C-alpha cells in the first residue's frame, strides 16, 4: 500500500520544510507548494489525501 500523501502549502519555506520533516518521519509522502496557483496545479496532478493550507498566500490565497 502506498503512503498517504500530504500537500503542504505555505509561502514560508522554513515552515514547509519543518512540516515536511515531521510528516515524512511519520511515513507520509509529502509534496510542497509555495503559492495558491501552484497548489491548485499540484492538487489536480497529485490528488493528495490531506492538505495543510496557509490561507494568506501570494497570487491566489487559501480562500480562492
C-alpha positions as CSV (number, residue, x, y, z in Angstrom):
1,X,0.0,0.0,0.0
2,X,1.3,3.5,-0.9
3,X,1.9,6.0,1.8
4,X,-0.8,8.6,2.3
5,X,0.1,11.9,0.5
6,X,0.0,15.3,2.1
7,X,0.2,18.6,0.2
8,X,1.7,21.3,2.3
9,X,1.0,24.9,1.1
10,X,2.8,27.8,2.7
11,X,4.8,30.7,1.3
12,X,7.3,30.4,4.2
13,X,9.8,27.9,3.0
14,X,11.1,27.2,6.6
15,X,7.6,26.3,7.8
16,X,7.2,24.0,4.8
17,X,10.5,22.2,5.5
18,X,9.7,21.8,9.2
19,X,6.3,20.3,8.4
20,X,7.8,18.1,5.7
21,X,10.4,16.7,8.1
22,X,7.8,15.8,10.7
23,X,5.3,14.3,8.3
24,X,7.9,12.3,6.3
25,X,9.3,11.0,9.6
26,X,5.8,9.6,10.3
27,X,5.7,7.8,7.0
28,X,3.7,10.2,4.8
29,X,4.6,11.2,1.3
30,X,4.8,15.0,1.1
31,X,4.5,17.4,-1.8
32,X,5.1,21.2,-1.3
33,X,3.6,24.3,-2.9
34,X,4.5,27.9,-2.1
35,X,1.7,29.8,-3.6
36,X,-2.0,29.3,-4.4
37,X,-1.7,28.8,-8.1
38,X,0.9,26.1,-7.9
39,X,-1.1,24.5,-5.1
40,X,-4.1,24.1,-7.3
41,X,-1.9,22.6,-10.1
42,X,-0.2,20.1,-7.7
43,X,-3.6,19.2,-6.1
44,X,-5.0,18.3,-9.5
45,X,-1.9,16.3,-10.5
46,X,-1.1,14.6,-7.3
47,X,-4.6,14.0,-5.7
48,X,-3.3,14.3,-2.0
49,X,-5.1,12.7,0.9
50,X,-4.7,15.8,3.1
51,X,-3.8,19.4,2.6
52,X,-2.2,21.6,5.2
53,X,-3.0,25.1,3.8
54,X,-1.9,28.6,4.8
55,X,-4.7,30.9,3.8
56,X,-2.5,34.0,3.3
57,X,-0.6,33.2,0.1
58,X,0.7,35.2,-2.9
59,X,-1.1,35.1,-6.3
60,X,-4.1,33.1,-5.1
61,X,-5.0,32.9,-1.4
62,X,-6.2,29.9,0.5
63,X,-9.8,31.0,0.3
64,X,-10.0,31.1,-3.6
